[in-house]
Amino acid sequence: MIDLKQIEKYWEDLNVLEVNRLAPRAYYIPYRDAETALAKTRGKSPFYQTLNGNWKFRYHTSVREVEEGFYLEGADVSAWDDLLVPSCWQVNGYDQPQYTNINYPFPCDPPFVPNVNPAGAYVREFNLAPHWEGKAKRIVFEGVNSCFYVWVNGQFVGYSQGSRMSAEFDMTSFVRPGKNRMAVLVLKWCDGSYIEDQDAWRYSGIFRDVYLLARDEAHIRDVFNKQELSADFSRAVLRSEIETVGASRVQAELRDAAGNPVASGTATVDGQGSIELAVNDPVLWNAEAPYLYQLFLSSGEEVIHFSVGFRQIDITDGVFRINSKAIKLKGVNRHDSHPELGQTIPYPHMIQDLMLMKKHNINTIREAHYPNDPRFLDLCDTFGFYMVDEADLECHGLSTGGDGGNGADIHQLTRNPAWERAFVDRAQRLVERDKNHPSVVIWSMGNEAGYDVNHIAMARWTKGRDASRPVHYESAAPVYKGHPDTSCLDMESRMYASPQEIEAYASDEKAAKPMFLCEYSHAMGNSPGDLQEYWDVIYKYPKLMGGCVWEWCDHSVTTQTPDGVPFYAYGGDFGDKPNDGNFCMDGLVYPDRTPHTGLLELKKVIAPVRIEADDLKQGRIRLTNLYDFIGLSHLSLFWKVEKDGETVQQGEVTELAAGPHQTQTLTLGYSFPEAACERYFLTLLLEQKQETFWSAKGHEVTFEQFELPVARLEAEKLLPIYPISVVQEDDCVTLEGFDFEYVFDLIGGAFVRISKHGVQMISEPTKFAIWRAPMDNDRNVKSQWREHGYERAQIHVYEAKVVETADIFVKIEVRYSLGGYHKYPILHGTAVWTVDGTGEIALHNQVKVREDYPFLPRYGLQLTMPQGYEAVEYFGNGPHESYIDKRRSVRKGKYAASVDQLFENYLMPQENGSRYGTEWLLVTNALGMGLKIEGDHEFSFNAAHYTPEQLEEAGHPHELTKRKETILHLDYKMSGSGSNSCGPDLLPAYRLVEKEFAFAIRLRPVLTDK
């Protein structure tokens, strides 16, 4: 075992954040020439050498078990395991994967961590290239969780903590030509873990890239590219503030995006210096048109490259602006998360995320809650995103743990001067590494870590170092009761404030700062359902900057059951304690980056063009350009007119001219029907005219749909009506027509047989249903539902009887209630079933809900259809699921799908797949035999191979047992989804709150010829 006297115990020493770690600097890689530097392929630099690859590795449950002298040159590690670097050791079979949100995974006793502190020992040999002779040698670790010691050739090089930030060491005096040995000891926890309590899977190890750099003895150490723009943006001055090691002659060349030189300069820098480059009529950078100049700084054998985006950020009269334009931040929060690799994110995976965001109209990313891989910011510069760059700082667990005397006090560390260095270090390393990225428009001082003097020190240092960007920190909001002085912060920030709350702020003339919703509209499971309400308010008030949906992806670990069934795991699936269950499954995309329907909803709500009807009879529509910097010339408008779901007219407008924030009126060339039995809908699609690096030609940016106000003619009913025979035996009523037979059970108040030509259409009695498998967003209200017996509601029939008969129809009336045991009935109803000679079954249902009970999850009719009824055709909203508050991304039309295709397979099974605003529905077998359902008014439906009870009981999709039958729900109304898993309560307008309502629907067995 290792002798801890031989290794200083820095991991619990607040006075030691590093040993021999070089001062933080801007991210760059030195290259031999400008062309290679421009390509940004690190491996092509002769001064770069990766140490990624297989390392010898040994995991220890405690640092005290580490072999003494493992880091020495002669140590035999041949029997150790091989482990790829970079990687997280928990996804490679070591230690235990653990997901916790707020609570620390160890006793809350800062700065102390458990004595049994797991550790990973890494060893690898590497060669130094001969051409590195005479150069300074550096080693860079871009991310190691949580702290680590480094030895080279048996000699101690240094120590560092701060998991998601770069650490660089000078190892010139420790290496030799040819073969060398490096050893790294990584500890799972250190005192820094108290300020790295982010809502995420807890990973350990060397999880980002490790590489060597060879530097000239005299070289550029750091660069800060500052810029000044004239008031009218006609002139820009780029001032490169350069820090060198030794005296160095530096040549600067600035090229435009086409590669043409636009300015150059030279200076001899000995320690500190600068070069100024002036540009007339600069092309400005923004997220919509991310124009980049290229700066090359040459010194000795090295060329260092930076992308330069000229842009100005300011806050004027409480309005956040870029290049003097008021900006709306349409963002998401993004964790580093990969289902197989954990927090190790491959470069193509970063690109995949950004391309998906571009395709869904997202323009802002908040790094939640730590700096990302520096190459990710390079991509954001190029792709065009506004970045909220956040310090690796969160101590949420203090709010539940406390430290004895102070109790549960989230402010205790930011208030404690002993922690000031640790706090400020997080801001310094963030700003120094990322200061040259034009995509970074806001510095964030961390997340959920209280607010007091240490945060003020962070913010003041940041503003002193970089006055060009505003500073953000949400936990300074009044609700947290932290330090009252927030003058160092440039904006108000809120999490999960309701639309009403942000409107109240925006309406307050005393509120001088812009407001940023750093987290809103919690996208967990079947969610979010409140986006439109937020953006109606955000667009209304210039003081509202926009916000970032929580969050981008479901972060999960891929695993498998004991019998080999793969699935996505969440907290608790590995026996981890504490854990927060599936609270990590709260993204707009699945772990494999398949979009949730919530992402489609967000895309529509934040679309950069608003389409409105002007005069539909004359074919006039309005386009309002919501882009801040570009016109609509890159888009074309495709339109079509559909008659009951079938396209009858179409056309295209290829020349759109509206400039930023301008409106354009178009007249479309369709003919308007004077009167018709059918329904006519106009659908308009805005599509990209050209292929881009992130999408194909024809990519749909947004759409809109309007029903044309065509005068309606009544359609002639052609179905023949035949007599009905009615036979009542005991409590069963048999209704027999020309080609159908129905049986109604008076005791149960339900049909038990519905058949046509002897083909049975139901396999269980019909029943009224109010329960749904709770969504993640029902996590709060479902306790109220259960308290009142909603999940166990059963029918009680007070009376059921045939009330009227004639040759061609019969009426059956049922007076009933629904209620759960030991509770008063939830509702009372009177259902009148009318069967006519065509075979149509019409339900007219009057319902009265108990006044003092909470709103209903749903109300409707549930049918169970036999095996084989797999084909669904409907006229309503599609093609994907929709709810009363989650329907902006769907459009009216005629759709066809299988029952399986209607199912949305959320990783925590829950209510899904509803289609809001349905007018008619056909569910048939392969031969076209089945039921057609029509409503007097629009209704919602679900068709699935699972009951709500099955969905509720399962914790993962693989735990569901698919039924052969089709479970069909025909709902008068379904309450909305909202975002109350973390966000505000479901808005009253989207709840089934009516205490009295009528529900009418018609069913008819059919045999189609399709």
ZIPE-V154640 format. One record per backbone hydrogen bond with DSSP energy under -1.0 kcal/mol. CO is the residue of the C=O (numbers start at 1). NH is the residue of the N-H. E is the energy in kcal/mol with one decimal. If there is no record, write none. Layout:
{{CO,NH,E} {CO,NH,E}}
This chain:
{{3,6,-2.6} {8,10,-2.1} {10,13,-2.1} {11,191,-2.7} {13,16,-1.9} {17,161,-1.1} {19,159,-1.8} {31,303,-2.5} {33,37,-1.9} {34,38,-2.6} {35,39,-1.2} {41,44,-2.0} {42,45,-2.0} {45,48,-1.3} {47,214,-2.1} {49,212,-3.4} {53,85,-2.3} {55,83,-2.6} {56,123,-2.2} {57,81,-1.8} {58,121,-2.6} {60,119,-2.5} {62,65,-2.1} {63,66,-1.4} {66,2,-1.9} {67,70,-1.5} {69,72,-2.0} {72,75,-1.3} {77,80,-1.6} {81,57,-3.0} {83,55,-2.4} {85,53,-2.8} {88,91,-1.1} {89,92,-1.4} {89,94,-1.9} {98,202,-3.1} {99,580,-1.2} {100,200,-1.2} {107,109,-1.3} {109,112,-2.4} {115,117,-1.8} {117,63,-1.6} {118,188,-2.8} {119,60,-2.9} {120,186,-2.9} {121,58,-1.9} {122,184,-2.6} {123,56,-3.0} {124,182,-3.0} {126,180,-2.9} {129,132,-1.9} {130,133,-1.9} {132,135,-2.1} {136,215,-3.1} {137,171,-2.5} {138,213,-2.3} {139,169,-2.4} {140,211,-2.0} {141,167,-2.6} {143,208,-1.7} {145,205,-2.6} {146,162,-1.2} {147,187,-2.2} {148,160,-2.0} {149,185,-2.0} {150,157,-3.2} {150,158,-1.4} {151,183,-2.6} {152,155,-1.9} {155,152,-2.5} {158,150,-2.5} {159,19,-2.4} {160,148,-2.3} {162,165,-1.1} {163,144,-1.1} {167,141,-3.0} {168,22,-3.4} {169,139,-2.3} {171,174,-1.4} {171,175,-1.1} {178,128,-1.8} {180,126,-2.4} {181,153,-3.4} {182,124,-2.3} {183,151,-2.8} {184,122,-3.2} {185,149,-2.1} {186,120,-2.8} {187,147,-1.1} {190,193,-2.1} {191,194,-1.4} {192,195,-1.4} {193,196,-1.4} {195,394,-2.0} {198,200,-1.5} {200,100,-1.2} {204,89,-2.1} {205,145,-2.4} {205,207,-1.3} {206,87,-2.5} {209,142,-2.5} {210,51,-2.9} {211,140,-3.0} {212,49,-2.1} {213,138,-2.8} {215,136,-2.8} {219,245,-3.0} {222,243,-2.8} {224,226,-1.1} {224,241,-2.7} {226,239,-3.1} {228,237,-2.6} {230,233,-1.9} {234,281,-3.8} {235,230,-2.5} {236,279,-3.1} {237,228,-2.2} {238,277,-2.7} {239,226,-2.8} {240,275,-1.5} {241,224,-2.2} {242,273,-1.9} {243,221,-2.8} {243,222,-1.8} {245,219,-1.5} {248,269,-3.2} {250,267,-2.3} {251,298,-3.0} {252,265,-2.2} {253,296,-2.8} {254,262,-3.4} {254,263,-1.4} {255,294,-2.8} {256,259,-2.0} {260,256,-2.6} {263,254,-3.1} {265,252,-3.4} {267,250,-3.5} {269,248,-2.9} {271,244,-1.6} {273,242,-3.0} {275,240,-2.7} {277,238,-3.5} {279,236,-2.9} {289,291,-2.4} {293,308,-3.0} {294,255,-2.9} {295,306,-2.3} {296,253,-2.1} {297,304,-3.0} {298,251,-2.4} {299,302,-2.4} {302,299,-2.6} {303,31,-2.7} {304,297,-3.0} {306,295,-3.1} {308,293,-3.2} {310,285,-3.2} {312,323,-3.2} {314,321,-3.1} {316,319,-1.5} {319,316,-2.2} {320,327,-1.9} {321,314,-2.1} {322,325,-1.7} {325,322,-2.3} {329,331,-1.0} {329,547,-2.5} {330,363,-2.3} {330,364,-1.3} {331,549,-2.5} {332,366,-2.5} {333,552,-2.6} {334,368,-1.8} {338,342,-2.1} {339,558,-2.8} {341,344,-1.4} {342,338,-1.8} {346,350,-1.6} {347,351,-1.9} {348,352,-2.4} {349,353,-2.1} {350,354,-2.2} {351,355,-2.7} {352,356,-2.1} {353,357,-2.3} {354,358,-2.4} {355,359,-2.2} {357,362,-2.2} {358,361,-1.6} {363,386,-3.1} {364,332,-1.5} {365,388,-2.7} {366,334,-2.2} {373,376,-1.6} {374,378,-1.4} {375,379,-2.0} {376,380,-1.9} {377,381,-2.4} {378,382,-1.8} {379,383,-3.6} {380,384,-2.0} {380,385,-1.3} {386,365,-2.6} {387,441,-2.2} {387,442,-1.4} {388,367,-2.3} {389,444,-3.0} {391,393,-2.1} {393,447,-2.7} {394,197,-3.1} {395,398,-1.7} {396,399,-2.1} {397,400,-1.4} {397,401,-2.3} {403,405,-1.5} {407,409,-1.6} {409,412,-1.5} {411,415,-1.6} {414,454,-2.8} {416,419,-2.1} {417,420,-1.6} {419,423,-2.2} {420,424,-3.0} {421,425,-2.4} {422,426,-1.1} {423,427,-1.3} {424,428,-2.8} {425,429,-2.3} {426,430,-1.5} {427,431,-2.7} {428,432,-2.8} {429,433,-1.5} {430,434,-1.9} {431,435,-1.3} {433,27,-2.0} {434,437,-1.7} {437,440,-1.1} {439,387,-3.6} {442,389,-2.2} {443,472,-3.0} {444,391,-2.3} {451,483,-2.3} {452,456,-2.1} {453,457,-2.3} {454,458,-1.9} {455,459,-2.8} {456,460,-2.6} {457,461,-2.3} {458,462,-2.5} {459,463,-2.7} {460,464,-2.0} {461,465,-2.1} {462,466,-2.9} {470,443,-2.3} {471,490,-2.5} {472,445,-2.4} {474,477,-2.1} {477,480,-1.9} {478,481,-1.5} {486,489,-1.8} {492,516,-2.6} {494,519,-1.2} {498,502,-2.1} {499,503,-1.9} {500,504,-1.9} {501,505,-1.8} {502,506,-2.5} {503,507,-1.8} {505,508,-1.3} {508,511,-1.4} {514,492,-2.7} {515,545,-2.9} {516,494,-1.9} {516,518,-1.3} {517,548,-2.6} {519,496,-2.7} {520,550,-1.8} {522,524,-1.5} {525,527,-1.7} {530,534,-1.4} {531,535,-2.2} {532,536,-2.1} {533,537,-1.3} {534,538,-2.7} {535,539,-2.1} {537,541,-1.3} {541,544,-1.5} {543,515,-2.3} {545,329,-3.8} {546,517,-2.5} {547,331,-2.9} {548,520,-1.1} {549,333,-2.4} {550,523,-3.7} {551,588,-1.0} {552,588,-1.1} {552,589,-1.3} {557,569,-3.0} {559,567,-2.5} {561,564,-2.4} {565,561,-2.5} {567,559,-2.7} {569,557,-1.1} {570,573,-2.2} {572,575,-1.6} {580,583,-2.2} {581,571,-2.0} {582,585,-2.2} {584,555,-2.1} {584,586,-1.3} {588,596,-2.9} {589,554,-2.3} {590,593,-2.4} {594,590,-3.0} {596,600,-1.1} {597,601,-1.9} {598,602,-2.3} {599,603,-2.5} {600,604,-1.7} {601,605,-2.4} {602,606,-2.5} {604,607,-1.2} {608,626,-2.9} {610,624,-2.8} {612,622,-3.1} {615,620,-2.8} {619,668,-3.4} {620,614,-2.1} {620,615,-1.8} {621,666,-2.9} {622,612,-2.6} {623,664,-2.8} {624,610,-2.6} {625,661,-1.0} {632,635,-2.1} {634,689,-2.6} {636,687,-2.7} {637,653,-3.1} {638,685,-3.3} {639,651,-2.4} {640,683,-2.7} {641,648,-3.1} {641,649,-1.5} {642,681,-2.4} {643,646,-1.6} {646,643,-3.3} {649,641,-2.8} {651,639,-2.7} {653,637,-3.1} {658,632,-1.4} {659,662,-2.3} {662,625,-3.2} {664,623,-3.2} {666,621,-2.4} {674,711,-1.1} {676,713,-2.1} {679,644,-2.8} {680,708,-2.3} {681,642,-2.8} {682,706,-2.6} {683,640,-2.1} {684,704,-2.0} {685,638,-3.0} {686,701,-2.9} {686,702,-1.1} {687,636,-2.6} {688,698,-2.3} {695,692,-2.5} {696,699,-1.7} {699,688,-2.1} {702,686,-2.6} {704,684,-3.1} {706,682,-3.5} {708,710,-2.6} {711,676,-2.5} {725,736,-2.4} {727,734,-3.4} {729,732,-2.4} {731,746,-3.2} {732,729,-2.6} {733,744,-3.0} {734,727,-2.5} {735,742,-3.1} {736,725,-2.9} {739,757,-2.6} {740,737,-2.5} {741,755,-1.8} {742,735,-3.3} {743,752,-2.9} {743,753,-1.4} {744,733,-2.8} {745,749,-1.4} {745,750,-1.6} {750,745,-3.2} {751,766,-2.1} {753,743,-2.1} {754,761,-3.3} {755,741,-2.0} {756,759,-2.4} {759,756,-1.7} {767,862,-3.7} {769,860,-1.7} {770,858,-1.1} {773,911,-2.1} {775,778,-1.7} {776,779,-1.5} {778,782,-2.7} {781,785,-2.1} {782,786,-2.7} {783,787,-2.2} {784,788,-1.4} {785,790,-2.6} {786,789,-1.8} {790,793,-1.2} {794,819,-1.8} {796,817,-1.9} {799,815,-3.2} {801,813,-2.9} {804,811,-3.2} {807,724,-2.8} {808,837,-1.8} {809,806,-2.4} {810,835,-2.5} {811,803,-2.1} {811,804,-1.3} {812,833,-3.1} {813,801,-2.2} {814,831,-2.9} {815,798,-2.5} {815,799,-1.5} {816,829,-2.7} {817,796,-2.6} {818,826,-2.5} {818,827,-1.5} {819,794,-2.7} {820,823,-1.7} {826,850,-2.9} {827,818,-2.0} {828,848,-3.1} {829,816,-2.6} {830,846,-2.5} {831,814,-2.8} {832,844,-2.2} {833,812,-2.7} {834,842,-3.4} {835,810,-2.0} {836,839,-1.9} {840,836,-1.9} {841,1003,-3.1} {842,834,-2.9} {843,1001,-1.9} {844,832,-2.9} {845,999,-2.7} {846,830,-2.5} {847,997,-2.0} {848,828,-2.7} {850,853,-1.3} {857,975,-2.7} {859,972,-2.3} {859,973,-1.3} {860,769,-2.8} {861,970,-2.9} {862,767,-1.7} {863,968,-3.3} {864,763,-3.1} {865,966,-2.1} {866,869,-1.4} {868,870,-1.8} {870,899,-1.6} {871,924,-2.5} {872,897,-2.7} {873,922,-3.2} {874,895,-2.9} {875,919,-3.3} {875,920,-1.1} {876,893,-2.2} {878,891,-2.5} {883,886,-1.5} {886,883,-1.2} {887,890,-1.0} {891,878,-1.7} {893,876,-2.3} {895,874,-2.5} {897,872,-2.7} {898,902,-1.0} {900,903,-1.1} {904,906,-1.8} {914,882,-3.1} {915,941,-1.1} {918,939,-2.3} {919,935,-1.4} {920,875,-2.3} {921,933,-3.3} {922,873,-2.6} {923,931,-2.3} {924,871,-2.3} {925,928,-2.0} {928,1008,-2.6} {929,925,-2.4} {930,1006,-3.1} {931,923,-2.6} {932,1004,-2.1} {933,921,-2.4} {934,1002,-3.5} {939,918,-3.4} {940,971,-3.2} {941,915,-2.0} {942,969,-2.7} {944,967,-3.7} {945,963,-2.6} {947,951,-2.1} {948,952,-2.3} {949,953,-1.9} {950,954,-1.4} {956,959,-1.6} {957,960,-1.7} {966,865,-3.0} {967,944,-2.0} {968,863,-3.2} {969,942,-1.8} {970,861,-2.7} {971,940,-2.1} {973,859,-1.7} {978,529,-1.5} {979,982,-1.5} {979,983,-3.2} {987,990,-2.2} {988,991,-1.7} {990,976,-3.0} {991,993,-1.8} {992,856,-1.9} {995,849,-2.7} {997,847,-2.9} {999,845,-2.6} {1000,936,-1.1} {1001,843,-3.4} {1002,934,-2.5} {1003,841,-3.7} {1004,932,-2.7} {1006,930,-2.3}}
